[in-house]
Amino acid sequence: MKISLQTRVAQPYIAVLNQFNLELFQAFAPAFPKMNVLRFDGSHPGDKVEIELSVGPLKRRWTSLITERHLTEQEAWFTDEGQILPAPLTFWRHQHLITHHGSYSIIHDLIEFRTSNKVLDYLVYPALYAQFALRGPVYQRIFGKA
């Protein structure tokens, strides 16, 4: 399944890309489940991000590897791919794309995920969509509204 979200922000696309750091990542932490960052290397190929999600006594790890990063005159992006995923996820790919639009930029969260079956994909979709839609206000608080 695919999720595509867009947020307009006031900063130039390169400045936005350069602020994808641990502080921004922690600003995305959901109220539920509790998220603990175990490792955050950055957003360059070969970097890893590892978190632990806690729901009461249950703890699940999520490890992603940054597989690509590109910068052009009109856009910039990096992609993380899941290596160790919490159930029920079996596949994860998230491209963080920032496009240049003159006086503002658009941050695109382009997500592709799978679970063990299509029915479960549709059941998981609303929760993932909601979780990533909450990033929009965080982006605008940090990078300004455009």
N, CA, C and O atoms as CSV, one atom per row, in Angstrom:
chain,resi,resn,atom,element,x,y,z
A,1,MET,N,N,0.850,-1.176,0.000
A,1,MET,CA,C,0.000,0.000,0.000
A,1,MET,C,C,0.890,1.231,0.000
A,1,MET,O,O,2.048,1.190,0.415
A,2,LYS,N,N,0.319,2.318,-0.474
A,2,LYS,CA,C,1.068,3.562,-0.540
A,2,LYS,C,C,0.324,4.683,0.180
A,2,LYS,O,O,-0.903,4.773,0.153
A,3,ILE,N,N,1.118,5.529,0.823
A,3,ILE,CA,C,0.623,6.732,1.478
A,3,ILE,C,C,1.431,7.887,0.917
A,3,ILE,O,O,2.655,7.805,0.811
A,4,SER,N,N,0.746,8.961,0.558
A,4,SER,CA,C,1.420,10.150,0.037
A,4,SER,C,C,0.857,11.377,0.739
A,4,SER,O,O,-0.333,11.673,0.631
A,5,LEU,N,N,1.711,12.081,1.453
A,5,LEU,CA,C,1.311,13.288,2.178
A,5,LEU,C,C,2.211,14.444,1.764
A,5,LEU,O,O,3.384,14.242,1.449
A,6,GLN,N,N,1.663,15.654,1.766
A,6,GLN,CA,C,2.425,16.841,1.397
A,6,GLN,C,C,2.197,17.948,2.420
A,6,GLN,O,O,1.087,18.142,2.914
A,7,THR,N,N,3.285,18.674,2.727
A,7,THR,CA,C,3.193,19.806,3.636
A,7,THR,C,C,4.003,20.963,3.063
A,7,THR,O,O,5.180,20.810,2.738
A,8,ARG,N,N,3.365,22.110,2.943
A,8,ARG,CA,C,4.024,23.318,2.454
A,8,ARG,C,C,4.719,24.015,3.609
A,8,ARG,O,O,4.123,24.218,4.666
A,9,VAL,N,N,5.995,24.386,3.409
A,9,VAL,CA,C,6.768,25.061,4.456
A,9,VAL,C,C,7.490,26.265,3.876
A,9,VAL,O,O,7.668,26.369,2.662
A,10,ALA,N,N,7.905,27.178,4.753
A,10,ALA,CA,C,8.447,28.464,4.324
A,10,ALA,C,C,9.946,28.469,4.030
A,10,ALA,O,O,10.449,29.458,3.498
A,11,GLN,N,N,10.667,27.419,4.352
A,11,GLN,CA,C,12.116,27.435,4.157
A,11,GLN,C,C,12.523,26.811,2.826
A,11,GLN,O,O,11.779,26.008,2.263
A,12,PRO,N,N,13.705,27.177,2.319
A,12,PRO,CA,C,14.220,26.583,1.082
A,12,PRO,C,C,14.452,25.070,1.258
A,12,PRO,O,O,14.761,24.592,2.350
A,13,TYR,N,N,14.295,24.352,0.166
A,13,TYR,CA,C,14.344,22.896,0.223
A,13,TYR,C,C,15.664,22.351,0.761
A,13,TYR,O,O,15.664,21.339,1.461
A,14,ILE,N,N,16.783,22.996,0.453
A,14,ILE,CA,C,18.075,22.508,0.951
A,14,ILE,C,C,18.166,22.718,2.457
A,14,ILE,O,O,18.678,21.857,3.173
A,15,ALA,N,N,17.675,23.853,2.942
A,15,ALA,CA,C,17.675,24.101,4.390
A,15,ALA,C,C,16.817,23.071,5.106
A,15,ALA,O,O,17.182,22.596,6.181
A,16,VAL,N,N,15.678,22.721,4.517
A,16,VAL,CA,C,14.804,21.708,5.112
A,16,VAL,C,C,15.532,20.364,5.159
A,16,VAL,O,O,15.556,19.707,6.199
A,17,LEU,N,N,16.120,19.959,4.048
A,17,LEU,CA,C,16.848,18.685,4.016
A,17,LEU,C,C,17.918,18.634,5.098
A,17,LEU,O,O,18.075,17.612,5.767
A,18,ASN,N,N,18.646,19.714,5.272
A,18,ASN,CA,C,19.745,19.734,6.243
A,18,ASN,C,C,19.279,19.715,7.692
A,18,ASN,O,O,20.085,19.510,8.599
A,19,GLN,N,N,17.986,19.927,7.917
A,19,GLN,CA,C,17.467,19.896,9.283
A,19,GLN,C,C,16.767,18.576,9.620
A,19,GLN,O,O,16.147,18.455,10.676
A,20,PHE,N,N,16.864,17.593,8.731
A,20,PHE,CA,C,16.362,16.262,9.064
A,20,PHE,C,C,17.405,15.608,9.957
A,20,PHE,O,O,18.280,14.878,9.491
A,21,ASN,N,N,17.290,15.886,11.251
A,21,ASN,CA,C,18.268,15.435,12.236
A,21,ASN,C,C,17.540,14.772,13.406
A,21,ASN,O,O,16.322,14.595,13.373
A,22,LEU,N,N,18.292,14.413,14.426
A,22,LEU,CA,C,17.715,13.736,15.591
A,22,LEU,C,C,16.647,14.592,16.260
A,22,LEU,O,O,15.607,14.075,16.668
A,23,GLU,N,N,16.890,15.877,16.375
A,23,GLU,CA,C,15.912,16.766,17.021
A,23,GLU,C,C,14.568,16.743,16.284
A,23,GLU,O,O,13.517,16.655,16.918
A,24,LEU,N,N,14.599,16.823,14.952
A,24,LEU,CA,C,13.361,16.762,14.170
A,24,LEU,C,C,12.713,15.393,14.318
A,24,LEU,O,O,11.500,15.296,14.505
A,25,PHE,N,N,13.507,14.347,14.236
A,25,PHE,CA,C,12.973,12.987,14.364
A,25,PHE,C,C,12.265,12.806,15.704
A,25,PHE,O,O,11.188,12.213,15.765
A,26,GLN,N,N,12.861,13.309,16.762
A,26,GLN,CA,C,12.244,13.191,18.085
A,26,GLN,C,C,10.974,14.033,18.185
A,26,GLN,O,O,10.073,13.693,18.952
A,27,ALA,N,N,10.887,15.121,17.425
A,27,ALA,CA,C,9.673,15.941,17.428
A,27,ALA,C,C,8.488,15.184,16.839
A,27,ALA,O,O,7.337,15.524,17.111
A,28,PHE,N,N,8.765,14.152,16.027
A,28,PHE,CA,C,7.704,13.332,15.437
A,28,PHE,C,C,7.197,12.243,16.380
A,28,PHE,O,O,6.227,11.556,16.058
A,29,ALA,N,N,7.827,12.077,17.523
A,29,ALA,CA,C,7.469,10.982,18.427
A,29,ALA,C,C,5.987,11.023,18.761
A,29,ALA,O,O,5.475,12.050,19.207
A,30,PRO,N,N,5.304,9.916,18.549
A,30,PRO,CA,C,3.867,9.882,18.835
A,30,PRO,C,C,3.597,9.814,20.335
A,30,PRO,O,O,4.453,9.407,21.120
A,31,ALA,N,N,2.406,10.216,20.708
A,31,ALA,CA,C,1.982,10.047,22.100
A,31,ALA,C,C,1.815,8.550,22.397
A,31,ALA,O,O,2.054,8.088,23.513
A,32,PHE,N,N,1.401,7.817,21.372
A,32,PHE,CA,C,1.214,6.371,21.511
A,32,PHE,C,C,1.503,5.717,20.175
A,32,PHE,O,O,0.992,6.186,19.158
A,33,PRO,N,N,2.282,4.678,20.126
A,33,PRO,CA,C,3.016,4.065,21.237
A,33,PRO,C,C,4.232,4.910,21.618
A,33,PRO,O,O,4.692,5.748,20.842
A,34,LYS,N,N,4.735,4.675,22.815
A,34,LYS,CA,C,5.918,5.390,23.279
A,34,LYS,C,C,7.095,5.001,22.378
A,34,LYS,O,O,7.288,3.828,22.058
A,35,MET,N,N,7.872,6.005,21.978
A,35,MET,CA,C,9.011,5.765,21.097
A,35,MET,C,C,10.305,6.147,21.800
A,35,MET,O,O,10.417,7.232,22.370
A,36,ASN,N,N,11.277,5.249,21.753
A,36,ASN,CA,C,12.594,5.488,22.310
A,36,ASN,C,C,13.609,5.350,21.174
A,36,ASN,O,O,13.700,4.292,20.551
A,37,VAL,N,N,14.367,6.409,20.902
A,37,VAL,CA,C,15.373,6.361,19.848
A,37,VAL,C,C,16.619,5.662,20.397
A,37,VAL,O,O,17.241,6.138,21.347
A,38,LEU,N,N,16.971,4.536,19.791
A,38,LEU,CA,C,18.141,3.784,20.206
A,38,LEU,C,C,19.380,4.174,19.396
A,38,LEU,O,O,20.507,4.116,19.889
A,39,ARG,N,N,19.143,4.575,18.132
A,39,ARG,CA,C,20.257,4.940,17.254
A,39,ARG,C,C,19.729,5.869,16.159
A,39,ARG,O,O,18.677,5.624,15.570
A,40,PHE,N,N,20.470,6.920,15.907
A,40,PHE,CA,C,20.126,7.831,14.815
A,40,PHE,C,C,21.438,8.315,14.210
A,40,PHE,O,O,22.107,9.181,14.772
A,41,ASP,N,N,21.802,7.748,13.054
A,41,ASP,CA,C,23.063,8.115,12.411
A,41,ASP,C,C,22.924,9.340,11.521
A,41,ASP,O,O,23.884,10.098,11.374
A,42,GLY,N,N,21.757,9.557,10.923
A,42,GLY,CA,C,21.561,10.666,10.009
A,42,GLY,C,C,20.745,10.243,8.808
A,42,GLY,O,O,19.987,9.275,8.868
A,43,SER,N,N,20.906,10.982,7.704
A,43,SER,CA,C,20.080,10.725,6.515
A,43,SER,C,C,20.924,10.542,5.256
A,43,SER,O,O,20.531,10.970,4.170
A,44,HIS,N,N,22.075,9.909,5.406
A,44,HIS,CA,C,22.947,9.609,4.269
A,44,HIS,C,C,22.985,8.099,4.062
A,44,HIS,O,O,22.807,7.339,5.014
A,45,PRO,N,N,23.216,7.658,2.825
A,45,PRO,CA,C,23.261,6.215,2.567
A,45,PRO,C,C,24.199,5.488,3.533
A,45,PRO,O,O,25.331,5.908,3.772
A,46,GLY,N,N,23.688,4.391,4.073
A,46,GLY,CA,C,24.435,3.608,5.053
A,46,GLY,C,C,24.093,3.956,6.493
A,46,GLY,O,O,24.384,3.178,7.402
A,47,ASP,N,N,23.478,5.117,6.713
A,47,ASP,CA,C,23.074,5.494,8.072
A,47,ASP,C,C,21.915,4.616,8.521
A,47,ASP,O,O,21.108,4.163,7.708
A,48,LYS,N,N,21.845,4.382,9.836
A,48,LYS,CA,C,20.754,3.589,10.403
A,48,LYS,C,C,19.982,4.418,11.419
A,48,LYS,O,O,20.523,5.294,12.094
A,49,VAL,N,N,18.701,4.104,11.496
A,49,VAL,CA,C,17.827,4.671,12.512
A,49,VAL,C,C,17.163,3.486,13.186
A,49,VAL,O,O,16.563,2.639,12.524
A,50,GLU,N,N,17.272,3.431,14.499
A,50,GLU,CA,C,16.692,2.317,15.246
A,50,GLU,C,C,15.881,2.878,16.403
A,50,GLU,O,O,16.367,3.683,17.197
A,51,ILE,N,N,14.636,2.432,16.476
A,51,ILE,CA,C,13.762,2.869,17.565
A,51,ILE,C,C,13.162,1.647,18.246
A,51,ILE,O,O,13.145,0.541,17.705
A,52,GLU,N,N,12.674,1.892,19.446
A,52,GLU,CA,C,11.935,0.868,20.183
A,52,GLU,C,C,10.559,1.448,20.483
A,52,GLU,O,O,10.443,2.522,21.074
A,53,LEU,N,N,9.524,0.732,20.072
A,53,LEU,CA,C,8.144,1.143,20.339
A,53,LEU,C,C,7.639,0.339,21.526
A,53,LEU,O,O,7.795,-0.882,21.566
A,54,SER,N,N,7.033,1.020,22.492
A,54,SER,CA,C,6.552,0.357,23.702
A,54,SER,C,C,5.056,0.563,23.863
A,54,SER,O,O,4.551,1.683,23.796
A,55,VAL,N,N,4.363,-0.546,24.075
A,55,VAL,CA,C,2.939,-0.540,24.401
A,55,VAL,C,C,2.833,-1.356,25.688
A,55,VAL,O,O,2.814,-2.587,25.660
A,56,GLY,N,N,2.764,-0.653,26.810
A,56,GLY,CA,C,2.790,-1.344,28.094
A,56,GLY,C,C,4.099,-2.112,28.207
A,56,GLY,O,O,5.168,-1.549,27.971
A,57,PRO,N,N,4.028,-3.393,28.566
A,57,PRO,CA,C,5.266,-4.169,28.700
A,57,PRO,C,C,5.822,-4.680,27.360
A,57,PRO,O,O,6.946,-5.180,27.309
A,58,LEU,N,N,5.044,-4.555,26.283
A,58,LEU,CA,C,5.502,-5.033,24.974
A,58,LEU,C,C,6.432,-4.013,24.312
A,58,LEU,O,O,6.120,-2.825,24.229
A,59,LYS,N,N,7.565,-4.501,23.851
A,59,LYS,CA,C,8.535,-3.646,23.179
A,59,LYS,C,C,8.848,-4.247,21.811
A,59,LYS,O,O,9.079,-5.449,21.681
A,60,ARG,N,N,8.851,-3.385,20.797
A,60,ARG,CA,C,9.131,-3.824,19.430
A,60,ARG,C,C,10.169,-2.899,18.814
A,60,ARG,O,O,10.087,-1.678,18.947
A,61,ARG,N,N,11.141,-3.492,18.140
A,61,ARG,CA,C,12.187,-2.715,17.466
A,61,ARG,C,C,11.809,-2.418,16.026
A,61,ARG,O,O,11.112,-3.189,15.366
A,62,TRP,N,N,12.290,-1.279,15.565
A,62,TRP,CA,C,12.128,-0.866,14.164
A,62,TRP,C,C,13.470,-0.290,13.751
A,62,TRP,O,O,13.915,0.726,14.286
A,63,THR,N,N,14.104,-0.939,12.804
A,63,THR,CA,C,15.387,-0.466,12.290
A,63,THR,C,C,15.241,-0.178,10.812
A,63,THR,O,O,14.757,-1.016,10.052
A,64,SER,N,N,15.661,1.008,10.404
A,64,SER,CA,C,15.652,1.395,8.989
A,64,SER,C,C,17.059,1.772,8.558
A,64,SER,O,O,17.858,2.288,9.341
A,65,LEU,N,N,17.336,1.501,7.297
A,65,LEU,CA,C,18.611,1.836,6.681
A,65,LEU,C,C,18.364,2.916,5.631
A,65,LEU,O,O,17.450,2.797,4.816
A,66,ILE,N,N,19.174,3.961,5.652
A,66,ILE,CA,C,19.078,4.990,4.613
A,66,ILE,C,C,19.769,4.411,3.379
A,66,ILE,O,O,20.953,4.077,3.414
A,67,THR,N,N,19.010,4.301,2.291
A,67,THR,CA,C,19.519,3.636,1.090
A,67,THR,C,C,19.885,4.594,-0.036
A,67,THR,O,O,20.645,4.225,-0.931
A,68,GLU,N,N,19.359,5.818,-0.009
A,68,GLU,CA,C,19.706,6.772,-1.054
A,68,GLU,C,C,19.495,8.195,-0.563
A,68,GLU,O,O,18.715,8.455,0.353
A,69,ARG,N,N,20.216,9.106,-1.200
A,69,ARG,CA,C,20.080,10.541,-0.927
A,69,ARG,C,C,20.500,11.262,-2.201
A,69,ARG,O,O,21.560,10.980,-2.760
A,70,HIS,N,N,19.665,12.194,-2.660
A,70,HIS,CA,C,19.947,12.925,-3.889
A,70,HIS,C,C,19.598,14.398,-3.712
A,70,HIS,O,O,18.714,14.762,-2.936
A,71,LEU,N,N,20.306,15.216,-4.442
A,71,LEU,CA,C,20.084,16.655,-4.420
A,71,LEU,C,C,20.198,17.167,-5.845
A,71,LEU,O,O,21.214,16.957,-6.508
A,72,THR,N,N,19.146,17.843,-6.320
A,72,THR,CA,C,19.167,18.458,-7.647
A,72,THR,C,C,18.861,19.949,-7.481
A,72,THR,O,O,18.749,20.441,-6.359
A,73,GLU,N,N,18.730,20.651,-8.583
A,73,GLU,CA,C,18.428,22.082,-8.514
A,73,GLU,C,C,16.983,22.365,-8.116
A,73,GLU,O,O,16.651,23.506,-7.794
A,74,GLN,N,N,16.118,21.354,-8.131
A,74,GLN,CA,C,14.707,21.568,-7.819
A,74,GLN,C,C,14.172,20.715,-6.672
A,74,GLN,O,O,13.081,20.964,-6.161
A,75,GLU,N,N,14.947,19.707,-6.273
A,75,GLU,CA,C,14.443,18.824,-5.221
A,75,GLU,C,C,15.590,18.098,-4.530
A,75,GLU,O,O,16.717,18.030,-5.021
A,76,ALA,N,N,15.245,17.564,-3.371
A,76,ALA,CA,C,16.193,16.767,-2.601
A,76,ALA,C,C,15.402,15.654,-1.935
A,76,ALA,O,O,14.226,15.827,-1.615
A,77,TRP,N,N,16.047,14.509,-1.726
A,77,TRP,CA,C,15.357,13.427,-1.042
A,77,TRP,C,C,16.330,12.434,-0.469
A,77,TRP,O,O,17.481,12.327,-0.893
A,78,PHE,N,N,15.826,11.703,0.516
A,78,PHE,CA,C,16.516,10.516,1.017
A,78,PHE,C,C,15.446,9.475,1.302
A,78,PHE,O,O,14.278,9.797,1.521
A,79,THR,N,N,15.871,8.228,1.292
A,79,THR,CA,C,14.936,7.116,1.452
A,79,THR,C,C,15.410,6.211,2.576
A,79,THR,O,O,16.588,5.863,2.657
A,80,ASP,N,N,14.472,5.836,3.443
A,80,ASP,CA,C,14.783,4.816,4.448
A,80,ASP,C,C,13.974,3.565,4.141
A,80,ASP,O,O,12.811,3.636,3.745
A,81,GLU,N,N,14.616,2.421,4.332
A,81,GLU,CA,C,13.978,1.131,4.090
A,81,GLU,C,C,14.074,0.293,5.352
A,81,GLU,O,O,15.134,0.192,5.969
A,82,GLY,N,N,12.944,-0.311,5.729
A,82,GLY,CA,C,12.894,-1.109,6.939
A,82,GLY,C,C,13.758,-2.353,6.844
A,82,GLY,O,O,13.723,-3.081,5.851
A,83,GLN,N,N,14.530,-2.584,7.887
A,83,GLN,CA,C,15.367,-3.777,7.997
A,83,GLN,C,C,14.782,-4.749,9.021
A,83,GLN,O,O,14.657,-5.947,8.767
A,84,ILE,N,N,14.430,-4.206,10.169
A,84,ILE,CA,C,13.744,-4.952,11.227
A,84,ILE,C,C,12.465,-4.171,11.492
A,84,ILE,O,O,12.511,-2.997,11.859
A,85,LEU,N,N,11.321,-4.826,11.305
A,85,LEU,CA,C,10.036,-4.134,11.408
A,85,LEU,C,C,9.161,-4.764,12.488
A,85,LEU,O,O,9.202,-5.974,12.708
A,86,PRO,N,N,8.372,-3.930,13.155
A,86,PRO,CA,C,7.421,-4.482,14.129
A,86,PRO,C,C,6.252,-5.140,13.382
A,86,PRO,O,O,5.836,-4.676,12.320
A,87,ALA,N,N,5.749,-6.202,13.948
A,87,ALA,CA,C,4.559,-6.833,13.372
A,87,ALA,C,C,3.428,-5.821,13.426
A,87,ALA,O,O,3.324,-5.063,14.390
A,88,PRO,N,N,2.599,-5.796,12.428
A,88,PRO,CA,C,2.444,-6.742,11.339
A,88,PRO,C,C,3.174,-6.337,10.053
A,88,PRO,O,O,2.959,-6.954,9.010
A,89,LEU,N,N,4.033,-5.310,10.108
A,89,LEU,CA,C,4.704,-4.858,8.889
A,89,LEU,C,C,5.708,-5.896,8.395
A,89,LEU,O,O,6.429,-6.504,9.185
A,90,THR,N,N,5.743,-6.089,7.068
A,90,THR,CA,C,6.729,-6.980,6.446
A,90,THR,C,C,7.600,-6.233,5.437
A,90,THR,O,O,8.643,-6.741,5.027
A,91,PHE,N,N,7.178,-5.023,5.030
A,91,PHE,CA,C,7.950,-4.208,4.089
A,91,PHE,C,C,7.705,-2.742,4.408
A,91,PHE,O,O,6.585,-2.340,4.727
A,92,TRP,N,N,8.787,-1.932,4.316
A,92,TRP,CA,C,8.686,-0.498,4.577
A,92,TRP,C,C,9.684,0.252,3.699
A,92,TRP,O,O,10.870,-0.078,3.665
A,93,ARG,N,N,9.193,1.257,2.995
A,93,ARG,CA,C,10.039,2.166,2.218
A,93,ARG,C,C,9.430,3.556,2.336
A,93,ARG,O,O,8.253,3.756,2.038
A,94,HIS,N,N,10.250,4.524,2.778
A,94,HIS,CA,C,9.767,5.887,3.016
A,94,HIS,C,C,10.725,6.864,2.339
A,94,HIS,O,O,11.882,6.998,2.737
A,95,GLN,N,N,10.225,7.536,1.319
A,95,GLN,CA,C,11.021,8.561,0.660
A,95,GLN,C,C,10.609,9.917,1.227
A,95,GLN,O,O,9.431,10.276,1.237
A,96,HIS,N,N,11.609,10.656,1.699
A,96,HIS,CA,C,11.431,12.007,2.223
A,96,HIS,C,C,11.859,12.937,1.091
A,96,HIS,O,O,13.053,13.152,0.883
A,97,LEU,N,N,10.901,13.484,0.367
A,97,LEU,CA,C,11.174,14.321,-0.802
A,97,LEU,C,C,10.831,15.770,-0.470
A,97,LEU,O,O,9.756,16.049,0.061
A,98,ILE,N,N,11.740,16.688,-0.780
A,98,ILE,CA,C,11.497,18.108,-0.569
A,98,ILE,C,C,11.661,18.800,-1.926
A,98,ILE,O,O,12.727,18.731,-2.538
A,99,THR,N,N,10.613,19.457,-2.384
A,99,THR,CA,C,10.651,20.109,-3.687
A,99,THR,C,C,10.652,21.629,-3.539
A,99,THR,O,O,10.029,22.193,-2.639
A,100,HIS,N,N,11.378,22.270,-4.458
A,100,HIS,CA,C,11.544,23.721,-4.475
A,100,HIS,C,C,10.392,24.363,-5.251
A,100,HIS,O,O,10.052,23.928,-6.351
A,101,HIS,N,N,9.800,25.402,-4.661
A,101,HIS,CA,C,8.693,26.115,-5.301
A,101,HIS,C,C,8.849,27.615,-5.107
A,101,HIS,O,O,7.940,28.280,-4.611
A,102,GLY,N,N,9.991,28.141,-5.496
A,102,GLY,CA,C,10.224,29.580,-5.359
A,102,GLY,C,C,10.408,29.985,-3.921
A,102,GLY,O,O,11.450,29.702,-3.330
A,103,SER,N,N,9.413,30.647,-3.337
A,103,SER,CA,C,9.531,31.165,-1.972
A,103,SER,C,C,9.174,30.137,-0.896
A,103,SER,O,O,9.250,30.445,0.293
A,104,TYR,N,N,8.795,28.944,-1.287
A,104,TYR,CA,C,8.455,27.907,-0.311
A,104,TYR,C,C,8.895,26.544,-0.839
A,104,TYR,O,O,9.323,26.406,-1.985
A,105,SER,N,N,8.779,25.553,0.025
A,105,SER,CA,C,9.087,24.166,-0.328
A,105,SER,C,C,7.900,23.293,0.048
A,105,SER,O,O,7.062,23.675,0.864
A,106,ILE,N,N,7.844,22.125,-0.554
A,106,ILE,CA,C,6.845,21.128,-0.166
A,106,ILE,C,C,7.587,19.875,0.283
A,106,ILE,O,O,8.443,19.349,-0.429
A,107,ILE,N,N,7.242,19.414,1.471
A,107,ILE,CA,C,7.782,18.154,1.987
A,107,ILE,C,C,6.778,17.063,1.633
A,107,ILE,O,O,5.602,17.145,1.989
A,108,HIS,N,N,7.249,16.056,0.939
A,108,HIS,CA,C,6.417,14.918,0.546
A,108,HIS,C,C,6.866,13.709,1.348
A,108,HIS,O,O,8.038,13.336,1.302
A,109,ASP,N,N,5.961,13.100,2.072
A,109,ASP,CA,C,6.220,11.814,2.718
A,109,ASP,C,C,5.596,10.763,1.818
A,109,ASP,O,O,4.373,10.643,1.750
A,110,LEU,N,N,6.439,9.997,1.124
A,110,LEU,CA,C,5.990,8.975,0.179
A,110,LEU,C,C,6.325,7.613,0.780
A,110,LEU,O,O,7.484,7.198,0.819
A,111,ILE,N,N,5.297,6.940,1.239
A,111,ILE,CA,C,5.466,5.707,2.011
A,111,ILE,C,C,4.869,4.534,1.261
A,111,ILE,O,O,3.777,4.618,0.699
A,112,GLU,N,N,5.605,3.449,1.266
A,112,GLU,CA,C,5.084,2.184,0.742
A,112,GLU,C,C,5.300,1.140,1.828
A,112,GLU,O,O,6.401,1.003,2.360
A,113,PHE,N,N,4.244,0.409,2.151
A,113,PHE,CA,C,4.351,-0.617,3.192
A,113,PHE,C,C,3.524,-1.838,2.810
A,113,PHE,O,O,2.632,-1.772,1.965
A,114,ARG,N,N,3.847,-2.947,3.455
A,114,ARG,CA,C,3.063,-4.171,3.311
A,114,ARG,C,C,3.044,-4.904,4.641
A,114,ARG,O,O,3.943,-4.779,5.472
A,115,THR,N,N,1.980,-5.670,4.802
A,115,THR,CA,C,1.874,-6.609,5.911
A,115,THR,C,C,1.811,-8.000,5.280
A,115,THR,O,O,2.129,-8.167,4.103
A,116,SER,N,N,1.407,-8.981,6.055
A,116,SER,CA,C,1.375,-10.351,5.536
A,116,SER,C,C,0.209,-10.621,4.587
A,116,SER,O,O,0.216,-11.629,3.881
A,117,ASN,N,N,-0.802,-9.729,4.558
A,117,ASN,CA,C,-1.903,-9.923,3.601
A,117,ASN,C,C,-2.628,-8.602,3.334
A,117,ASN,O,O,-2.526,-7.652,4.110
A,118,LYS,N,N,-3.351,-8.566,2.233
A,118,LYS,CA,C,-4.018,-7.334,1.775
A,118,LYS,C,C,-5.058,-6.810,2.762
A,118,LYS,O,O,-5.169,-5.600,2.962
A,119,VAL,N,N,-5.813,-7.704,3.374
A,119,VAL,CA,C,-6.836,-7.266,4.334
A,119,VAL,C,C,-6.172,-6.528,5.490
A,119,VAL,O,O,-6.647,-5.480,5.927
A,120,LEU,N,N,-5.085,-7.079,5.970
A,120,LEU,CA,C,-4.359,-6.438,7.066
A,120,LEU,C,C,-3.749,-5.105,6.608
A,120,LEU,O,O,-3.691,-4.152,7.385
A,121,ASP,N,N,-3.294,-5.037,5.351
A,121,ASP,CA,C,-2.798,-3.760,4.806
A,121,ASP,C,C,-3.860,-2.675,4.966
A,121,ASP,O,O,-3.564,-1.569,5.417
A,122,TYR,N,N,-5.092,-2.995,4.595
A,122,TYR,CA,C,-6.180,-2.016,4.675
A,122,TYR,C,C,-6.527,-1.664,6.120
A,122,TYR,O,O,-6.946,-0.540,6.396
A,123,LEU,N,N,-6.359,-2.599,7.035
A,123,LEU,CA,C,-6.629,-2.325,8.444
A,123,LEU,C,C,-5.548,-1.444,9.069
A,123,LEU,O,O,-5.843,-0.623,9.937
A,124,VAL,N,N,-4.302,-1.609,8.635
A,124,VAL,CA,C,-3.177,-0.848,9.175
A,124,VAL,C,C,-3.106,0.561,8.568
A,124,VAL,O,O,-2.643,1.501,9.214
A,125,TYR,N,N,-3.564,0.692,7.341
A,125,TYR,CA,C,-3.462,1.952,6.599
A,125,TYR,C,C,-3.947,3.174,7.391
A,125,TYR,O,O,-3.201,4.149,7.476
A,126,PRO,N,N,-5.149,3.176,7.973
A,126,PRO,CA,C,-5.619,4.395,8.666
A,126,PRO,C,C,-4.707,4.822,9.817
A,126,PRO,O,O,-4.491,6.015,10.029
A,127,ALA,N,N,-4.178,3.857,10.554
A,127,ALA,CA,C,-3.294,4.200,11.682
A,127,ALA,C,C,-1.989,4.811,11.186
A,127,ALA,O,O,-1.513,5.802,11.740
A,128,LEU,N,N,-1.413,4.225,10.148
A,128,LEU,CA,C,-0.172,4.776,9.603
A,128,LEU,C,C,-0.418,6.146,8.972
A,128,LEU,O,O,0.375,7.071,9.151
A,129,TYR,N,N,-1.505,6.266,8.243
A,129,TYR,CA,C,-1.841,7.550,7.617
A,129,TYR,C,C,-1.967,8.637,8.697
A,129,TYR,O,O,-1.391,9.718,8.569
A,130,ALA,N,N,-2.710,8.346,9.737
A,130,ALA,CA,C,-2.908,9.323,10.818
A,130,ALA,C,C,-1.584,9.684,11.482
A,130,ALA,O,O,-1.320,10.854,11.760
A,131,GLN,N,N,-0.753,8.676,11.735
A,131,GLN,CA,C,0.531,8.910,12.388
A,131,GLN,C,C,1.407,9.851,11.563
A,131,GLN,O,O,2.032,10.757,12.115
A,132,PHE,N,N,1.457,9.645,10.255
A,132,PHE,CA,C,2.302,10.484,9.413
A,132,PHE,C,C,1.644,11.816,9.067
A,132,PHE,O,O,2.348,12.787,8.788
A,133,ALA,N,N,0.335,11.887,9.077
A,133,ALA,CA,C,-0.349,13.168,8.868
A,133,ALA,C,C,-0.029,14.134,10.014
A,133,ALA,O,O,-0.032,15.350,9.820
A,134,LEU,N,N,0.244,13.601,11.190
A,134,LEU,CA,C,0.595,14.448,12.336
A,134,LEU,C,C,1.939,15.141,12.153
A,134,LEU,O,O,2.255,16.069,12.898
A,135,ARG,N,N,2.735,14.713,11.182
A,135,ARG,CA,C,4.009,15.372,10.920
A,135,ARG,C,C,3.810,16.756,10.296
A,135,ARG,O,O,4.646,17.640,10.483
A,136,GLY,N,N,2.723,16.950,9.563
A,136,GLY,CA,C,2.492,18.226,8.897
A,136,GLY,C,C,2.598,19.424,9.827
A,136,GLY,O,O,3.364,20.345,9.546
A,137,PRO,N,N,1.851,19.440,10.926
A,137,PRO,CA,C,1.955,20.571,11.850
A,137,PRO,C,C,3.351,20.713,12.466
A,137,PRO,O,O,3.790,21.828,12.748
A,138,VAL,N,N,4.041,19.610,12.672
A,138,VAL,CA,C,5.411,19.680,13.204
A,138,VAL,C,C,6.320,20.341,12.172
A,138,VAL,O,O,7.098,21.234,12.508
A,139,TYR,N,N,6.224,19.906,10.923
A,139,TYR,CA,C,7.006,20.531,9.856
A,139,TYR,C,C,6.747,22.037,9.817
A,139,TYR,O,O,7.688,22.825,9.728
A,140,GLN,N,N,5.488,22.436,9.883
A,140,GLN,CA,C,5.161,23.857,9.781
A,140,GLN,C,C,5.603,24.641,11.011
A,140,GLN,O,O,5.968,25.811,10.893
A,141,ARG,N,N,5.579,24.033,12.164
A,141,ARG,CA,C,6.074,24.701,13.375
A,141,ARG,C,C,7.581,24.942,13.272
A,141,ARG,O,O,8.068,26.005,13.658
A,142,ILE,N,N,8.316,23.962,12.756
A,142,ILE,CA,C,9.764,24.060,12.692
A,142,ILE,C,C,10.247,24.863,11.485
A,142,ILE,O,O,11.169,25.669,11.605
A,143,PHE,N,N,9.624,24.645,10.321
A,143,PHE,CA,C,10.093,25.285,9.089
A,143,PHE,C,C,9.247,26.498,8.675
A,143,PHE,O,O,9.579,27.173,7.701
A,144,GLY,N,N,8.180,26.773,9.391
A,144,GLY,CA,C,7.325,27.901,9.092
A,144,GLY,C,C,6.229,27.543,8.104
A,144,GLY,O,O,6.408,26.687,7.238
A,145,LYS,N,N,5.091,28.213,8.247
A,145,LYS,CA,C,3.970,28.015,7.309
A,145,LYS,C,C,4.205,28.850,6.072
A,145,LYS,O,O,4.659,29.991,6.151
A,146,ALA,N,N,3.891,28.270,4.926
A,146,ALA,CA,C,4.054,29.013,3.669
A,146,ALA,C,C,2.687,29.381,3.111
A,146,ALA,O,O,2.600,30.010,2.057
